[in-house]
């Protein structure tokens, strides 16, 4: 459905050689300005913030940050998780760019 506070989305992210299911919930929604999602996956939580600003007459800049908290066994692997988590974020941005270019 359309974005709104309380909307929930399930997705499967690529994570290293495998995949990881996640559930996101919209916790803040300011149309055309900002969306904040709280996500949960196996062994970690994420707060993803996307802020949108006009960057020209037909361009929008998207600033994306993800604050990730590792728990259970993953918290002991902290430094080793940087690359797979960064790659998962890059793939999310690539998918967003592809969708917006349609």
C-alpha positions in Angstrom: 0.0 0.0 0.0 0.9 3.6 0.0 3.4 4.9 2.6 1.8 5.9 5.9 2.8 5.7 9.5 2.2 2.1 10.6 2.5 0.6 7.1 4.6 -2.6 7.2 6.7 -4.1 4.4 8.4 -7.4 4.1 11.4 -7.9 2.0 14.3 -10.2 1.4 17.7 -8.6 1.3 20.9 -10.0 -0.2 23.4 -10.6 2.6 26.8 -12.0 1.6 26.2 -15.3 -0.2 22.7 -15.7 1.2 19.5 -13.8 1.8 17.9 -12.4 4.9 14.2 -11.7 5.4 13.3 -8.3 7.0 10.2 -6.5 8.1 10.1 -2.7 8.0 7.5 -0.4 9.5 7.0 3.3 8.6 7.4 5.3 11.9 7.7 8.8 10.4 6.2 10.0 7.1 6.5 13.6 5.8 5.4 13.4 2.1 8.0 14.8 -0.3 10.4 15.4 2.6 11.2 12.4 4.8 10.5 8.8 5.7 11.8 6.8 8.7 11.5 3.0 8.8 12.3 0.7 11.6 13.4 -2.7 10.4 14.0 -6.1 12.0 16.0 -9.0 10.6 17.6 -12.1 12.1 20.2 -10.8 14.5 19.9 -7.1 13.9 17.6 -4.1 13.9 17.8 -1.1 11.6 16.5 2.5 11.5 16.5 3.7 8.0 16.0 7.4 7.2 15.5 8.9 3.8 15.4 12.7 3.4 14.4 14.3 0.0 15.4 17.7 -1.1 14.8 19.5 -4.4 18.1 19.6 -6.4 17.0 21.4 -9.5 13.8 21.8 -11.4 13.4 18.1 -12.1 15.8 16.5 -9.7 15.6 15.2 -6.1 18.5 14.5 -3.8 17.9 11.5 -1.5 20.0 11.3 1.7 19.9 7.8 3.1 21.2 6.7 6.4 20.8 3.3 8.2 21.6 2.9 11.9 22.1 -0.8 12.5 22.2 -2.6 15.9 23.6 -6.1 15.9 22.5 -8.5 18.6 22.8 -12.2 19.5 25.8 -13.9 17.7 26.1 -11.1 15.2 27.2 -8.6 17.8 30.4 -10.5 18.2 31.1 -10.2 14.4 30.7 -6.4 14.3 33.7 -5.4 12.2 33.2 -8.4 9.8 29.6 -7.3 9.2 30.6 -3.9 7.7 31.0 -5.0 4.1 27.8 -7.2 3.9 25.7 -4.5 5.6 27.1 -1.8 3.4 26.5 -3.9 0.3 22.9 -4.5 1.3 22.4 -0.8 1.7 24.0 -0.1 -1.8 21.6 -2.7 -3.3 18.7 -1.0 -1.7 19.7 2.4 -3.1 20.2 0.8 -6.6 16.7 -0.7 -6.4 15.3 2.7 -5.3 17.0 4.5 -8.2 15.8 1.9 -10.7 12.2 2.2 -9.4 12.3 6.0 -9.5 13.7 6.1 -13.1 10.6 4.4 -14.5 
